[in-house]
Amino acid sequence: MPDSQTSQIQTMIAAFGVVYCIVALALIAFAVIVYWKIFSKAGYSGALSLLMFVPIANIVMLCILAFSEWPVLRELNMLRQQVGGMQQYPQNPQYPQNPQYSPYPQNPPYRPQ
């Protein structure tokens, strides 16, 4: 192979490598941002999103997110208990089975053929 072809192939491989690295870094940054938001909204530190790139820790962190009580929900339950003395929230509200008012007409004016 002539030197000109070899240098062209090397240039194409280098360009492909640069594009690949840029795309990979963009995807990694996107994943960090997404996991940061998820951990922050759950009430955990957003820095825990970096553990998603550690092989076994990512599975452990997903299990913690899925099966533990989030700090945000724990705080909400505490606030509801503090306010609970003033106002009671029904646990299982009972709705009437046959309401007086129905948004749908009982006898429609048209008859399907």
Secondary structure as the mmCIF struct_conf table of DSSP 4:
data_model
#
loop_
_struct_conf.conf_type_id
_struct_conf.id
_struct_conf.beg_label_comp_id
_struct_conf.beg_label_asym_id
_struct_conf.beg_label_seq_id
_struct_conf.end_label_comp_id
_struct_conf.end_label_asym_id
_struct_conf.end_label_seq_id
HELX_RH_AL_P HELX_RH_AL_P1 ASP A 3 ALA A 42
TURN_TY1_P TURN_TY1_P1 GLY A 43 GLY A 43
BEND BEND1 TYR A 44 TYR A 44
HELX_RH_3T_P HELX_RH_3T_P1 GLY A 46 PHE A 53
BEND BEND2 VAL A 54 VAL A 54
HELX_RH_AL_P HELX_RH_AL_P2 PRO A 55 PHE A 67
BEND BEND3 SER A 68 SER A 68
HELX_LH_PP_P HELX_LH_PP_P1 GLU A 69 TRP A 70
HELX_RH_AL_P HELX_RH_AL_P3 PRO A 71 GLY A 84
TURN_TY1_P TURN_TY1_P2 GLY A 85 MET A 86
HELX_LH_PP_P HELX_LH_PP_P2 GLN A 88 PRO A 90
BEND BEND4 GLN A 91 ASN A 92
BEND BEND5 GLN A 97 ASN A 98
BEND BEND6 GLN A 100 GLN A 100
BEND BEND7 PRO A 103 TYR A 104
BEND BEND8 GLN A 106 ASN A 107
BEND BEND9 PRO A 109 PRO A 109
#
